[in-house]
């Protein structure tokens, strides 16, 4: 007998083509979902000569991509990297992504993505995206200000990654009037889909796929203002409806560690797992469904916080503080049960400011303040001498510019010896852990959905967070849009090239 959770998570069984009497519309390619991945799939398929129909649940499209910071992870030697004085090549990008997106990262996808990243940059700029040729100082922020298009958005400079691949900034951000703008990015991509000839059909909810007697996907069953609509796809269906961060039943079944405390990223009407369930119902395999991107941005807007130390409930350091915020969220939640603090002294702690120097609301609670390590650990209820010993050891080596235990970059090493000391509360329930899911349909680099035997489900493609993409277990900011736009493009090309 299935468990109660298993019983709640149902796939969407396909409709047999023999039950279809009349099709309401017919195209070469049908794209389900009109975020960044769907728009790029529609552009690619349309420019390849296929007729395309995009069906979108919302009133116009955009999805989570329109609400994003418009940051794309691109590299390998893009014109923006070169304009800002940085060298990069596909091999270094490949090595870094394999290490940072694992364990179990899809090396074939990463290889193609790294090799074609410069080409993808030109493809995106050819469709209206623009990146300001200026670099965000690494010591200041990871998010661009006016006129700044390039930044580090991962752990490229942190241990152990800096020893695996030559570091390079790969965060390419679309700005509108100096402000990060997913809305502006999506306006360009949605217009690109229309310019490529795609029929955009909004307010349309895809319910399930249609398959023929051989198991080939030949269409979509949709609901339009309460009426059923049958849409035939002569060459293929591309699903780009996002992940399942807003589906509590799927989270409890597949990713229980992500339930209860983190906050899902994206509009609540999306990321409900509907596309994944449709693909599974047609025979597609879903993989890495327990994986998620969990962000703990304790250094967001105030990079000096990296000069502090992160400790667990036992007063022990557990990570080098200069790894990226998604690493921190994963490690803190999964390995430390969300019971962590950032220890800073009076020299480091400052009221948070934006890039213009204006004060912004305090994002974190202060768990305790004390004049000595002994008093601070007592206030936090830590074992006697635990935090005291941790601070003494850290300060001894930091004074020499060393971190022999965790290898934090020397740039961030500074003894914590200017009282009072403070513990910033990063425990679950006291600060913001943001998440989205990384698991999804198993796809080839071309977007073809595979079944449990590793064979392609004919006529079915997936891209973006509906598929398990480049970030398998680890994540770097910008990969959702970088991987999403690229995988959508690849899936659109593949579907358009297929002959039934």
Secondary structure, DSSP 8 states (H G I E B T S, - for coil): ---HHHHH------EEGGG-S--SEEEEEEEE--SHHHHHHHHHHHHTT--EEEE-SSSS--HHHHTS--EEE--SS-HHHHHTT----HHHHHHHHHHHS-SS--HHHHHHHHHTHHHHHHHHHTTT--B-S-B--TTT-SS--TT--EE--SSTTSTTHHHHS-----EEEBEETTEE-HHHHHHHHHHHHHHTT-EEE-SEEEEEEEE-TTS-EEEEEEEETTEEEEEEEEEEEEE-----TT-HHHHHHH-GGGSSSSEE-S-TTS-SSHHHHHHHHTT--EE-TT-EEEE--TTTT-GGGGGSEEEETTS-B-S-TTS-HHHHHHIIIIISTT-EEEEE-TTT----B-TTS-B----SEEEEEESSHHHHHHHHT--TTHHHHHHHHHHHHHTTT--TTT---GGG-----SS-EEEEE-SBTTB--EEEE--EE-B-TT-EEE-TTS-EEEEEEE-GGGB--S-SS---TTHHHHHHHHHHHHHHHHHHH---
